[in-house]
Amino acid sequence: MKRADLDTRTVLAAIRDHGMSAYGHLCATYPEKVVLAAFEREVRAGRTECGVAPHLPWLTRAGRELTEEGQ
């Protein structure tokens, strides 16, 4: 499995719906390395931010807007 298998909308929806538990929720389906790589991709794209723990991201305005478009 690779990072591309975990798309942006899935990552952002998990963060929106599960908050700080999104990492654990996604790791139930995807390998940890894939989830972390996807989280890093979203940080670089400006859709999420994180503090000192990359597995605890939150949505930025751009991330929230993208999740609202998908609903």
A tleap script that builds the chain and sets N, CA, C and O, in Angstrom:
source leaprc.protein.ff14SB
mol = sequence {
  NMET LYS ARG ALA ASP LEU ASP THR ARG THR
  VAL LEU ALA ALA ILE ARG ASP HIE GLY MET
  SER ALA TYR GLY HIE LEU CYS ALA THR TYR
  PRO GLU LYS VAL VAL LEU ALA ALA PHE GLU
  ARG GLU VAL ARG ALA GLY ARG THR GLU CYS
  GLY VAL ALA PRO HIE LEU PRO TRP LEU THR
  ARG ALA GLY ARG GLU LEU THR GLU GLU GLY
  CGLN
}
set mol.1.N position { 0.854 -1.169 0.000 }
set mol.1.CA position { 0.000 0.000 0.000 }
set mol.1.C position { 0.902 1.235 0.000 }
set mol.1.O position { 1.972 1.237 0.610 }
set mol.2.N position { 0.456 2.275 -0.690 }
set mol.2.CA position { 1.250 3.500 -0.762 }
set mol.2.C position { 0.399 4.719 -0.400 }
set mol.2.O position { -0.821 4.635 -0.265 }
set mol.3.N position { 1.082 5.845 -0.249 }
set mol.3.CA position { 0.408 7.071 0.180 }
set mol.3.C position { -0.733 7.456 -0.748 }
set mol.3.O position { -1.762 7.947 -0.284 }
set mol.4.N position { -0.572 7.244 -2.037 }
set mol.4.CA position { -1.618 7.609 -2.999 }
set mol.4.C position { -2.915 6.835 -2.767 }
set mol.4.O position { -3.983 7.262 -3.204 }
set mol.5.N position { -2.819 5.704 -2.084 }
set mol.5.CA position { -4.023 4.925 -1.775 }
set mol.5.C position { -4.904 5.615 -0.732 }
set mol.5.O position { -6.081 5.286 -0.589 }
set mol.6.N position { -4.330 6.564 -0.015 }
set mol.6.CA position { -5.061 7.317 1.013 }
set mol.6.C position { -5.231 8.743 0.498 }
set mol.6.O position { -4.335 9.574 0.650 }
set mol.7.N position { -6.366 9.021 -0.103 }
set mol.7.CA position { -6.555 10.306 -0.765 }
set mol.7.C position { -6.847 11.442 0.213 }
set mol.7.O position { -7.162 11.227 1.384 }
set mol.8.N position { -6.731 12.645 -0.311 }
set mol.8.CA position { -6.900 13.861 0.486 }
set mol.8.C position { -8.261 13.919 1.161 }
set mol.8.O position { -8.338 14.207 2.355 }
set mol.9.N position { -9.314 13.658 0.440 }
set mol.9.CA position { -10.657 13.767 1.029 }
set mol.9.C position { -10.858 12.791 2.182 }
set mol.9.O position { -11.529 13.122 3.160 }
set mol.10.N position { -10.290 11.600 2.081 }
set mol.10.CA position { -10.401 10.618 3.164 }
set mol.10.C position { -9.667 11.104 4.402 }
set mol.10.O position { -10.179 10.991 5.516 }
set mol.11.N position { -8.469 11.644 4.210 }
set mol.11.CA position { -7.682 12.154 5.339 }
set mol.11.C position { -8.404 13.314 6.006 }
set mol.11.O position { -8.558 13.335 7.227 }
set mol.12.N position { -8.845 14.272 5.211 }
set mol.12.CA position { -9.502 15.451 5.782 }
set mol.12.C position { -10.819 15.090 6.465 }
set mol.12.O position { -11.143 15.646 7.514 }
set mol.13.N position { -11.570 14.175 5.886 }
set mol.13.CA position { -12.829 13.746 6.508 }
set mol.13.C position { -12.559 13.053 7.839 }
set mol.13.O position { -13.313 13.237 8.795 }
set mol.14.N position { -11.497 12.262 7.911 }
set mol.14.CA position { -11.157 11.588 9.172 }
set mol.14.C position { -10.784 12.604 10.242 }
set mol.14.O position { -11.175 12.461 11.401 }
set mol.15.N position { -10.032 13.624 9.860 }
set mol.15.CA position { -9.650 14.660 10.826 }
set mol.15.C position { -10.882 15.446 11.262 }
set mol.15.O position { -11.043 15.754 12.443 }
set mol.16.N position { -11.743 15.766 10.312 }
set mol.16.CA position { -12.976 16.492 10.641 }
set mol.16.C position { -13.864 15.674 11.577 }
set mol.16.O position { -14.379 16.200 12.564 }
set mol.17.N position { -14.042 14.401 11.271 }
set mol.17.CA position { -14.982 13.559 12.011 }
set mol.17.C position { -14.422 12.998 13.311 }
set mol.17.O position { -15.170 12.784 14.264 }
set mol.18.N position { -13.117 12.757 13.361 }
set mol.18.CA position { -12.527 12.077 14.518 }
set mol.18.C position { -11.533 12.936 15.295 }
set mol.18.O position { -11.012 12.501 16.322 }
set mol.19.N position { -11.266 14.147 14.818 }
set mol.19.CA position { -10.365 15.047 15.529 }
set mol.19.C position { -9.014 14.415 15.815 }
set mol.19.O position { -8.366 13.879 14.917 }
set mol.20.N position { -8.597 14.481 17.062 }
set mol.20.CA position { -7.287 13.977 17.458 }
set mol.20.C position { -7.208 12.451 17.410 }
set mol.20.O position { -6.129 11.892 17.606 }
set mol.21.N position { -8.304 11.778 17.159 }
set mol.21.CA position { -8.308 10.313 17.029 }
set mol.21.C position { -8.222 9.866 15.571 }
set mol.21.O position { -8.290 8.670 15.288 }
set mol.22.N position { -8.073 10.807 14.649 }
set mol.22.CA position { -8.053 10.468 13.224 }
set mol.22.C position { -6.921 9.504 12.883 }
set mol.22.O position { -7.104 8.601 12.067 }
set mol.23.N position { -5.764 9.685 13.492 }
set mol.23.CA position { -4.621 8.806 13.221 }
set mol.23.C position { -4.970 7.357 13.548 }
set mol.23.O position { -4.760 6.469 12.722 }
set mol.24.N position { -5.489 7.116 14.721 }
set mol.24.CA position { -5.871 5.763 15.115 }
set mol.24.C position { -6.960 5.192 14.236 }
set mol.24.O position { -6.944 4.009 13.896 }
set mol.25.N position { -7.906 6.038 13.869 }
set mol.25.CA position { -9.001 5.602 12.995 }
set mol.25.C position { -8.455 5.153 11.637 }
set mol.25.O position { -8.837 4.098 11.130 }
set mol.26.N position { -7.567 5.951 11.053 }
set mol.26.CA position { -7.022 5.604 9.742 }
set mol.26.C position { -6.068 4.413 9.813 }
set mol.26.O position { -5.999 3.614 8.879 }
set mol.27.N position { -5.332 4.294 10.924 }
set mol.27.CA position { -4.395 3.171 11.077 }
set mol.27.C position { -5.117 1.834 11.223 }
set mol.27.O position { -4.494 0.780 11.093 }
set mol.28.N position { -6.402 1.864 11.488 }
set mol.28.CA position { -7.169 0.619 11.526 }
set mol.28.C position { -7.339 0.040 10.119 }
set mol.28.O position { -7.615 -1.149 9.960 }
set mol.29.N position { -7.171 0.891 9.100 }
set mol.29.CA position { -7.338 0.468 7.713 }
set mol.29.C position { -6.041 0.517 6.908 }
set mol.29.O position { -5.802 -0.330 6.047 }
set mol.30.N position { -5.202 1.521 7.197 }
set mol.30.CA position { -3.976 1.746 6.436 }
set mol.30.C position { -2.755 1.563 7.334 }
set mol.30.O position { -2.850 1.742 8.548 }
set mol.31.N position { -1.602 1.204 6.746 }
set mol.31.CA position { -0.369 1.110 7.546 }
set mol.31.C position { 0.019 2.476 8.126 }
set mol.31.O position { -0.255 3.512 7.520 }
set mol.32.N position { 0.654 2.471 9.293 }
set mol.32.CA position { 1.028 3.715 9.973 }
set mol.32.C position { 1.869 4.624 9.088 }
set mol.32.O position { 1.646 5.834 9.054 }
set mol.33.N position { 2.840 4.049 8.367 }
set mol.33.CA position { 3.706 4.860 7.509 }
set mol.33.C position { 2.915 5.561 6.415 }
set mol.33.O position { 3.234 6.692 6.049 }
set mol.34.N position { 1.905 4.914 5.900 }
set mol.34.CA position { 1.066 5.507 4.858 }
set mol.34.C position { 0.252 6.659 5.440 }
set mol.34.O position { 0.126 7.708 4.810 }
set mol.35.N position { -0.295 6.472 6.626 }
set mol.35.CA position { -1.089 7.520 7.275 }
set mol.35.C position { -0.209 8.734 7.570 }
set mol.35.O position { -0.603 9.864 7.281 }
set mol.36.N position { 0.971 8.516 8.138 }
set mol.36.CA position { 1.868 9.641 8.436 }
set mol.36.C position { 2.288 10.363 7.161 }
set mol.36.O position { 2.348 11.593 7.144 }
set mol.37.N position { 2.578 9.629 6.103 }
set mol.37.CA position { 2.951 10.257 4.835 }
set mol.37.C position { 1.795 11.090 4.283 }
set mol.37.O position { 2.013 12.179 3.752 }
set mol.38.N position { 0.577 10.586 4.405 }
set mol.38.CA position { -0.593 11.340 3.945 }
set mol.38.C position { -0.799 12.592 4.795 }
set mol.38.O position { -1.129 13.653 4.264 }
set mol.39.N position { -0.606 12.476 6.111 }
set mol.39.CA position { -0.713 13.647 6.983 }
set mol.39.C position { 0.328 14.695 6.593 }
set mol.39.O position { 0.015 15.884 6.540 }
set mol.40.N position { 1.555 14.268 6.322 }
set mol.40.CA position { 2.611 15.206 5.917 }
set mol.40.C position { 2.270 15.871 4.591 }
set mol.40.O position { 2.528 17.061 4.409 }
set mol.41.N position { 1.692 15.112 3.663 }
set mol.41.CA position { 1.273 15.670 2.372 }
set mol.41.C position { 0.268 16.804 2.578 }
set mol.41.O position { 0.353 17.845 1.925 }
set mol.42.N position { -0.679 16.595 3.485 }
set mol.42.CA position { -1.708 17.610 3.723 }
set mol.42.C position { -1.139 18.847 4.413 }
set mol.42.O position { -1.599 19.960 4.160 }
set mol.43.N position { -0.153 18.668 5.274 }
set mol.43.CA position { 0.517 19.819 5.895 }
set mol.43.C position { 1.223 20.633 4.811 }
set mol.43.O position { 1.087 21.855 4.763 }
set mol.44.N position { 1.978 19.953 3.940 }
set mol.44.CA position { 2.697 20.655 2.866 }
set mol.44.C position { 1.738 21.379 1.927 }
set mol.44.O position { 2.074 22.435 1.392 }
set mol.45.N position { 0.549 20.820 1.725 }
set mol.45.CA position { -0.448 21.443 0.846 }
set mol.45.C position { -1.196 22.582 1.534 }
set mol.45.O position { -1.949 23.308 0.885 }
set mol.46.N position { -0.997 22.745 2.841 }
set mol.46.CA position { -1.657 23.823 3.567 }
set mol.46.C position { -3.077 23.513 4.000 }
set mol.46.O position { -3.807 24.411 4.420 }
set mol.47.N position { -3.480 22.248 3.904 }
set mol.47.CA position { -4.843 21.883 4.296 }
set mol.47.C position { -4.956 21.484 5.759 }
set mol.47.O position { -6.052 21.472 6.319 }
set mol.48.N position { -3.821 21.156 6.384 }
set mol.48.CA position { -3.784 20.844 7.813 }
set mol.48.C position { -2.553 21.477 8.425 }
set mol.48.O position { -1.637 21.902 7.722 }
set mol.49.N position { -2.545 21.530 9.739 }
set mol.49.CA position { -1.383 21.967 10.508 }
set mol.49.C position { -1.232 21.002 11.665 }
set mol.49.O position { -2.172 20.294 12.025 }
set mol.50.N position { -0.047 20.980 12.242 }
set mol.50.CA position { 0.160 20.162 13.432 }
set mol.50.C position { 1.191 20.860 14.305 }
set mol.50.O position { 1.971 21.687 13.834 }
set mol.51.N position { 1.178 20.516 15.568 }
set mol.51.CA position { 2.165 21.060 16.492 }
set mol.51.C position { 3.409 20.189 16.457 }
set mol.51.O position { 3.967 19.931 15.391 }
set mol.52.N position { 3.834 19.743 17.613 }
set mol.52.CA position { 5.039 18.919 17.696 }
set mol.52.C position { 4.776 17.463 17.345 }
set mol.52.O position { 5.726 16.709 17.132 }
set mol.53.N position { 3.530 17.050 17.278 }
set mol.53.CA position { 3.182 15.656 16.994 }
set mol.53.C position { 2.506 15.572 15.622 }
set mol.53.O position { 1.356 15.987 15.480 }
set mol.54.N position { 3.198 15.045 14.616 }
set mol.54.CA position { 2.607 15.008 13.273 }
set mol.54.C position { 1.367 14.131 13.161 }
set mol.54.O position { 0.619 14.244 12.190 }
set mol.55.N position { 1.142 13.270 14.127 }
set mol.55.CA position { -0.039 12.399 14.074 }
set mol.55.C position { -1.264 13.042 14.735 }
set mol.55.O position { -2.298 12.392 14.890 }
set mol.56.N position { -1.149 14.313 15.123 }
set mol.56.CA position { -2.278 15.026 15.731 }
set mol.56.C position { -2.584 16.319 14.963 }
set mol.56.O position { -2.473 17.408 15.526 }
set mol.57.N position { -2.963 16.213 13.697 }
set mol.57.CA position { -3.220 17.420 12.907 }
set mol.57.C position { -4.615 17.996 13.139 }
set mol.57.O position { -5.495 17.349 13.707 }
set mol.58.N position { -4.779 19.213 12.687 }
set mol.58.CA position { -6.096 19.845 12.667 }
set mol.58.C position { -6.255 20.518 11.308 }
set mol.58.O position { -5.266 20.790 10.627 }
set mol.59.N position { -7.480 20.784 10.920 }
set mol.59.CA position { -7.764 21.377 9.617 }
set mol.59.C position { -7.492 22.873 9.621 }
set mol.59.O position { -7.769 23.562 10.603 }
set mol.60.N position { -6.951 23.366 8.524 }
set mol.60.CA position { -6.836 24.805 8.303 }
set mol.60.C position { -8.119 25.264 7.609 }
set mol.60.O position { -9.010 24.459 7.339 }
set mol.61.N position { -8.201 26.529 7.331 }
set mol.61.CA position { -9.371 27.043 6.604 }
set mol.61.C position { -9.504 26.335 5.250 }
set mol.61.O position { -10.603 25.946 4.855 }
set mol.62.N position { -8.387 26.173 4.545 }
set mol.62.CA position { -8.418 25.495 3.240 }
set mol.62.C position { -8.909 24.055 3.381 }
set mol.62.O position { -9.669 23.573 2.542 }
set mol.63.N position { -8.485 23.381 4.417 }
set mol.63.CA position { -8.925 22.008 4.658 }
set mol.63.C position { -10.407 21.931 4.982 }
set mol.63.O position { -11.114 21.046 4.500 }
set mol.64.N position { -10.874 22.874 5.810 }
set mol.64.CA position { -12.305 22.903 6.144 }
set mol.64.C position { -13.145 23.185 4.901 }
set mol.64.O position { -14.189 22.565 4.697 }
set mol.65.N position { -12.687 24.121 4.072 }
set mol.65.CA position { -13.435 24.452 2.855 }
set mol.65.C position { -13.517 23.253 1.916 }
set mol.65.O position { -14.557 23.010 1.304 }
set mol.66.N position { -12.429 22.510 1.804 }
set mol.66.CA position { -12.431 21.343 0.923 }
set mol.66.C position { -13.363 20.254 1.443 }
set mol.66.O position { -14.031 19.590 0.652 }
set mol.67.N position { -13.419 20.062 2.754 }
set mol.67.CA position { -14.322 19.042 3.297 }
set mol.67.C position { -15.777 19.477 3.148 }
set mol.67.O position { -16.654 18.634 2.960 }
set mol.68.N position { -16.044 20.771 3.227 }
set mol.68.CA position { -17.414 21.261 3.053 }
set mol.68.C position { -17.878 21.099 1.608 }
set mol.68.O position { -19.058 20.849 1.360 }
set mol.69.N position { -16.956 21.241 0.652 }
set mol.69.CA position { -17.303 21.055 -0.759 }
set mol.69.C position { -17.740 19.628 -1.032 }
set mol.69.O position { -18.614 19.386 -1.864 }
set mol.70.N position { -17.127 18.680 -0.328 }
set mol.70.CA position { -17.405 17.272 -0.571 }
set mol.70.C position { -18.689 16.764 0.048 }
set mol.70.O position { -19.088 15.630 -0.217 }
set mol.71.N position { -19.344 17.566 0.863 }
set mol.71.CA position { -20.560 17.099 1.543 }
set mol.71.C position { -21.784 17.298 0.695 }
set mol.71.O position { -22.889 16.958 1.118 }
savepdb mol mol.pdb
quit
